[in-house]
Amino acid sequence: MTQIPTRIDAVQWAQYFAKLAINEMTWFDFLTVIDRGEGLEVIVRVVNIASNESALVSTTVTQEVTSLTATYPGAGWYEREAQEMFGVTFIGLDDGRPLLHRSHTQGSPMRKSVTL
């Protein structure tokens, strides 16, 4: 499997994935977030099933980034989890409801700045 790692600016996030989808990277594999302290790194992997190629794309955000659900509808669950756990706002995410009920928790529990 060939994997193409790429780091892009958050402003180009949604447009970059739209181009990948046009180029047969149509399978959304995963989205995760890493708290780097000075920013949040959002990482996504998409796959071209026919050629067995994948793209691992990351960007650094402080708070928000455009949702990928217009291109990859399956990204919604991952974005909802990242929103709840890390406090990343996904602009354009249709369903921003929390996946877990956290009425007893303040803040985003996976952020380094939050004490549990």
C-alpha positions as CSV (number, residue, x, y, z in Angstrom):
1,M,0.0,0.0,0.0
2,T,1.3,3.4,-1.0
3,Q,0.6,6.1,1.6
4,I,1.1,9.8,0.8
5,P,1.6,11.9,4.0
6,T,0.7,15.5,3.5
7,R,0.5,18.6,5.8
8,I,-1.8,21.4,4.6
9,D,-3.1,24.7,5.9
10,A,-6.4,24.6,7.6
11,V,-7.9,27.1,5.1
12,Q,-7.4,24.5,2.3
13,W,-8.7,21.6,4.3
14,A,-12.1,20.9,2.7
15,Q,-11.0,21.9,-0.9
16,Y,-8.0,19.5,-0.6
17,F,-10.2,16.6,0.3
18,A,-12.7,17.4,-2.5
19,K,-9.7,17.1,-4.9
20,L,-8.7,13.8,-3.4
21,A,-12.2,12.4,-3.7
22,I,-12.3,13.4,-7.4
23,N,-9.0,11.5,-7.8
24,E,-10.6,8.3,-6.5
25,M,-9.7,8.7,-2.8
26,T,-13.3,7.9,-2.0
27,W,-13.1,5.8,1.2
28,F,-12.9,7.7,4.4
29,D,-10.8,5.6,6.9
30,F,-10.5,7.7,10.0
31,L,-10.1,11.1,11.6
32,T,-8.2,11.7,14.9
33,V,-6.9,14.7,16.8
34,I,-3.7,15.1,18.8
35,D,-3.2,17.9,21.3
36,R,0.3,19.2,20.6
37,G,0.0,21.9,23.3
38,E,0.3,24.9,21.0
39,G,-2.4,23.6,18.7
40,L,-4.5,20.7,17.8
41,E,-3.4,18.4,15.0
42,V,-6.3,17.0,13.0
43,I,-5.3,13.9,11.0
44,V,-7.4,12.1,8.3
45,R,-6.7,9.1,6.2
46,V,-8.6,8.4,3.0
47,V,-8.1,5.5,0.6
48,N,-8.4,4.6,-3.1
49,I,-9.7,1.1,-2.8
50,A,-8.9,0.2,-6.5
51,S,-5.2,1.2,-6.4
52,N,-4.7,0.5,-2.7
53,E,-3.2,4.0,-2.2
54,S,-4.0,6.2,0.7
55,A,-3.5,9.8,1.8
56,L,-2.7,10.7,5.4
57,V,-3.4,14.4,5.7
58,S,-3.0,16.6,8.7
59,T,-3.4,20.2,9.6
60,T,-3.0,22.3,12.8
61,V,-5.9,24.2,14.2
62,T,-6.5,26.3,17.2
63,Q,-10.3,25.8,17.5
64,E,-12.1,25.2,14.2
65,V,-11.8,23.7,10.7
66,T,-14.3,23.0,7.9
67,S,-16.2,19.8,8.1
68,L,-15.5,17.0,5.6
69,T,-19.1,15.7,5.6
70,A,-20.0,17.3,2.3
71,T,-17.3,15.1,0.6
72,Y,-17.2,12.2,3.0
73,P,-20.6,11.7,4.9
74,G,-19.0,9.1,7.1
75,A,-16.7,11.7,8.6
76,G,-19.6,13.0,10.7
77,W,-19.2,10.5,13.5
78,Y,-15.5,11.1,13.8
79,E,-15.9,14.9,13.7
80,R,-18.6,14.7,16.4
81,E,-16.2,12.7,18.6
82,A,-13.3,15.1,18.0
83,Q,-15.6,18.0,18.7
84,E,-16.7,16.5,22.0
85,M,-13.3,15.2,23.2
86,F,-11.0,18.0,22.0
87,G,-13.3,21.0,21.5
88,V,-12.6,21.3,17.7
89,T,-15.5,23.0,16.0
90,F,-16.2,21.6,12.5
91,I,-17.8,24.3,10.4
92,G,-20.7,22.9,8.4
93,L,-21.1,19.7,10.5
94,D,-24.9,19.0,10.2
95,D,-25.2,17.0,13.4
96,G,-23.1,18.5,16.2
97,R,-24.9,16.6,19.1
98,P,-22.5,15.0,21.6
99,L,-21.9,11.3,21.2
100,L,-21.6,10.8,25.0
101,H,-23.5,12.5,27.7
102,R,-21.0,14.4,29.8
103,S,-23.2,16.6,32.0
104,H,-20.7,16.2,34.9
105,T,-17.6,17.2,32.8
106,Q,-16.5,20.7,32.0
107,G,-14.3,21.4,29.0
108,S,-12.9,18.9,26.5
109,P,-11.6,15.9,28.3
110,M,-8.8,14.9,25.9
111,R,-7.2,18.4,25.9
112,K,-3.9,18.6,27.8
113,S,-5.2,21.8,29.5
114,V,-8.1,20.0,31.2
115,T,-7.7,18.3,34.6
116,L,-10.0,15.4,35.1
